[in-house]
């Protein structure tokens, strides 16, 4: 597929880089971009040749939040139309969050509003030191509605209240401290740091990664009692998979499983 607001490239290892591509608008989210994000992540998730997805932004910003022109157009719609446009944000975030492939956020600049939400659904987030973050909706008289479930899950209720109620801009160091960002590096080292994270994921079996993402999502929302039966089934399932059998066999034989890619950072 071709996209109006996104660029997608792939390398021979199965690493797909999805770039938000509205640099003149600081990659602000509009209806088209949200639809395309949902479609692109659904397609990449279904593509067996894709092992890892890197999510980043073109130009000086990662994502400046919602496009104000799009919001003005939504104001002109009736109630059902406004709800439909709002819902696009949730659907895009759910597509990223539910993807069975590892998603690495490469944060190269401002991540405000909806951009903050997109950071919240990445599995690993690497940010340059100059990156800035904000739940800026209240400064526009709005609320961080669709992103709230993902933000609260990522940084917890207390931090969510602190930053969502003030709309203040926070540094990359603060974002790392509250758990929004996994790692902060000098801007010039951003690509090398992302490549290091890619190396870790290339050590793991894609089927096992997808199953583990689903497992973690389930156990986070269920009781310990519910999880006993569920997790027992999932381990039994894993033992019965081809990759599970191969992983155990190659470990015992001290050989290399078929999914493993040699990488200089794999054991650092």
C-alpha positions as MATLAB code, in Angstrom:
seq = 'XXXXXXXXXXXXXXXXXXXXXXXXXXXXXXXXXXXXXXXXXXXXXXXXXXXXXXXXXXXXXXXXXXXXXXXXXXXXXXXXXXXXXXXXXXXXXXXXXXXXXXXXXXXXXXXXXXXXXXXXXXXXXXXXXXXXXXXXXXXXXXXXXXXXXXXXXXXXXXXXXXXXXXXXXXXXXXXXXXXXXXXXXXXXXXXXXXXXXXXXXXXXXXXXXXXXXXXXXXXXXXXXXXXXXXXXXXXXXXXXXXXXXXXXXXXXXXXXXXXXXXXXXXXX';
ca = [
       0.000    0.000    0.000;
       0.973    3.617   -0.480;
       0.142    6.238    2.120;
      -0.394    9.969    2.005;
       0.898   10.723    5.517;
       3.284    7.843    6.246;
       6.494    6.453    4.816;
       7.361    2.791    5.362;
      10.724    1.226    4.585;
      12.026   -2.278    5.264;
      15.438   -3.858    5.534;
      16.506   -7.460    4.808;
      16.311   -8.404    8.482;
      12.582   -7.735    8.626;
      12.851   -4.363   10.345;
      10.128   -1.989    9.115;
      10.487    1.726    9.839;
       7.192    3.619    9.856;
       7.725    7.368    9.677;
       5.008    9.904   10.350;
       5.426   12.170    7.336;
       3.784   15.558    7.734;
       6.955   17.419    8.723;
       5.625   20.889    7.855;
       2.817   20.262   10.373;
       5.190   18.637   12.887;
       3.488   15.311   12.088;
       0.246   16.434   13.700;
      -2.488   13.818   13.603;
      -5.442   14.282   11.290;
      -8.178   11.898   10.160;
      -6.155   10.631    7.207;
      -3.041    9.919    9.262;
      -5.056    8.145   11.946;
      -6.789    5.933    9.371;
      -3.461    5.195    7.716;
      -1.770    4.370   11.016;
      -4.451    1.831   11.852;
      -4.253    0.297    8.370;
      -0.444    0.258    8.276;
      -0.011   -1.420   11.666;
      -2.666   -3.976   10.811;
      -0.850   -4.777    7.555;
       2.607   -4.912    9.137;
       1.302   -7.129   11.933;
      -0.075   -9.578    9.363;
       3.111   -9.636    7.268;
       5.292  -12.626    8.261;
       8.348  -10.959    6.713;
       8.194   -8.142    9.289;
       9.822   -8.873   12.644;
      10.202   -5.435   14.237;
       8.594   -2.021   13.692;
      10.374    1.270   14.384;
       7.988    4.210   14.782;
       9.388    7.712   14.278;
       8.650   11.129   12.824;
      10.014   13.074    9.863;
      11.653   16.435   10.440;
      12.121   18.140   13.800;
       9.181   16.581   15.667;
       7.916   13.117   16.480;
       4.245   14.143   16.679;
       2.826   17.472   17.817;
      -0.579   16.013   18.710;
      -3.878   16.640   16.975;
      -3.980   18.852   13.886;
      -5.984   21.974   14.790;
      -7.346   22.310   11.239;
      -8.723   18.770   11.527;
     -10.250   19.664   14.879;
     -11.908   22.741   13.368;
     -13.402   20.587   10.624;
     -14.663   18.156   13.265;
     -16.366   21.034   15.095;
     -18.421   21.672   11.980;
     -19.786   18.113   12.000;
     -22.790   16.898   13.964;
     -22.399   14.970   17.230;
     -22.122   11.582   15.520;
     -19.531   12.966   13.129;
     -17.427   14.391   15.953;
     -17.550   11.088   17.852;
     -16.511    9.226   14.701;
     -13.499   11.497   14.220;
     -12.535   11.212   17.885;
     -12.803    7.439   17.690;
     -10.125    7.371   14.990;
      -7.532    8.248   17.647;
      -8.470    5.247   19.789;
      -8.507    2.883   16.813;
      -5.038    3.995   15.688;
      -3.602    3.594   19.176;
      -5.214    0.182   19.567;
      -3.671   -0.953   16.273;
      -0.217   -0.005   17.543;
      -0.802   -1.400   21.022;
      -2.238   -4.697   19.779;
       0.451   -5.334   17.188;
       2.147   -8.700   17.723;
       5.525   -7.357   16.599;
       7.875   -5.376   18.871;
       7.323   -1.639   18.370;
      10.302    0.621   19.067;
       9.526    4.308   19.458;
      12.328    6.475   18.034;
      11.497    9.879   19.512;
      13.333   12.593   17.635;
      11.555   15.724   18.888;
       8.307   16.946   20.413;
       5.684   14.342   21.391;
       2.622   16.251   22.540;
      -0.998   15.245   23.045;
      -1.724   12.349   20.710;
       2.027   12.005   20.175;
       2.384   11.356   23.912;
      -0.274    8.671   23.500;
       1.639    7.050   20.661;
       4.774    6.958   22.791;
       2.713    5.229   25.485;
       1.844    2.261   23.241;
       5.383    1.509   22.023;
       7.093   -1.497   23.599;
      10.453    0.243   23.906;
      11.001    3.993   23.627;
      14.368    5.546   22.829;
      14.445    9.342   22.934;
      17.024   11.947   22.050;
      17.997   14.319   24.832;
      16.260   17.224   23.105;
      12.897   15.418   22.923;
      10.055   17.027   24.843;
       6.717   15.605   25.963;
       3.406   17.059   27.073;
      -0.202   16.137   27.700;
      -1.069   19.555   26.345;
      -4.826   19.196   25.800;
      -5.923   21.205   28.857;
      -4.056   24.242   27.541;
      -6.422   24.157   24.554;
      -9.482   23.658   26.726;
      -9.651   19.984   25.715;
      -9.103   16.625   27.419;
      -6.660   13.763   26.633;
      -9.603   11.440   26.159;
      -8.680    8.655   23.737;
      -5.083    8.459   24.887;
      -5.920    8.378   28.614;
      -6.192    4.565   29.042;
      -2.787    4.049   27.455;
      -1.141    6.944   29.294;
      -2.432    5.867   32.714;
      -1.316    2.303   32.065;
       2.130    3.522   31.008;
       3.001    6.092   33.678;
       0.433    5.402   36.417;
      -2.433    7.504   37.815;
      -0.323    9.872   39.932;
       2.022   10.929   37.132;
      -0.893   11.095   34.700;
      -2.685   13.547   37.009;
       0.419   15.618   37.541;
       1.081   16.144   33.844;
      -2.381   15.888   32.290;
      -3.917   18.446   34.658;
      -1.143   21.001   34.096;
      -0.263   20.383   30.464;
       3.337   21.220   31.344;
       6.183   20.318   29.015;
       8.527   17.703   30.444;
      12.079   16.868   29.509;
      13.326   13.580   28.146;
      15.020   12.956   31.503;
      11.712   13.382   33.349;
       9.963   11.198   30.775;
      12.501    8.463   31.505;
      12.055    8.904   35.257;
       8.274    8.365   35.077;
       8.575    5.360   32.768;
       7.259    6.926   29.576;
      10.665    6.611   27.927;
      12.869    3.532   28.238;
      16.176    5.194   27.404;
      17.525    8.691   26.700;
      20.630    9.227   24.586;
      22.394   12.197   22.990;
      20.589   13.156   19.800;
      23.546   12.103   17.660;
      23.376    8.587   19.157;
      19.660    8.016   18.621;
      19.982    5.736   15.600;
      22.727    3.659   17.214;
      20.604    3.200   20.343;
      17.591    2.110   18.285;
      19.809   -0.332   16.415;
      20.909   -1.806   19.729;
      17.297   -2.414   20.743;
      16.654   -4.031   17.357;
      19.522   -6.421   18.038;
      17.932   -7.642   21.245;
      14.633   -8.431   19.514;
      16.352  -10.247   16.659;
      17.554  -12.788   19.217;
      13.986  -13.835   19.988;
      11.512  -16.045   18.114;
       8.804  -13.950   16.384;
       6.060  -16.458   17.264;
       7.094  -16.360   20.922;
       7.191  -12.549   20.919;
       3.618  -12.326   19.608;
       2.403  -14.894   22.129;
       4.193  -13.088   24.966;
       2.657   -9.725   24.045;
      -0.796  -11.305   24.141;
       0.053  -13.046   27.426;
       1.194   -9.837   29.116;
      -1.915   -7.975   27.979;
      -4.179  -10.707   29.353;
      -2.559  -11.147   32.766;
      -2.500   -7.386   33.387;
      -6.308   -7.286   33.175;
      -7.204  -10.465   35.078;
      -7.010  -11.810   38.613;
      -4.365  -14.181   39.895;
      -7.014  -16.899   40.019;
      -7.934  -16.407   36.355;
      -4.291  -16.271   35.363;
      -3.421  -19.689   36.831;
      -5.386  -21.603   34.228;
      -4.617  -19.195   31.414;
      -0.850  -19.235   31.917;
      -0.732  -23.014   32.343;
      -2.438  -23.374   28.965;
      -0.129  -20.845   27.302;
       3.061  -22.621   28.398;
       1.639  -25.956   27.248;
       0.790  -24.299   23.935;
       4.337  -22.970   23.614;
       5.834  -26.408   24.220;
       3.750  -27.707   21.326;
       4.858  -25.091   18.791;
       7.529  -25.726   16.209;
       9.620  -22.814   17.465;
       9.300  -23.994   21.072;
      10.570  -27.441   20.138;
      13.368  -25.909   18.070;
      14.391  -23.535   20.856;
      14.691  -26.288   23.446;
      16.479  -28.614   21.037;
      19.018  -26.034   19.834;
      19.710  -24.887   23.388;
      20.508  -28.441   24.474;
      22.540  -29.072   21.329;
      24.307  -25.700   21.660;
      23.317  -24.785   18.104;
      21.628  -21.664   16.709;
      17.843  -21.552   16.126;
      16.607  -20.517   12.700;
      15.195  -17.159   13.818;
      18.366  -15.840   15.437;
      20.272  -13.125   13.613;
      23.857  -12.376   14.487;
      24.151   -8.827   15.815;
      27.052   -6.977   17.483;
      24.861   -5.726   20.354;
      23.009   -8.977   21.001;
      24.707   -9.767   24.310;
      25.776   -6.310   25.490;
];
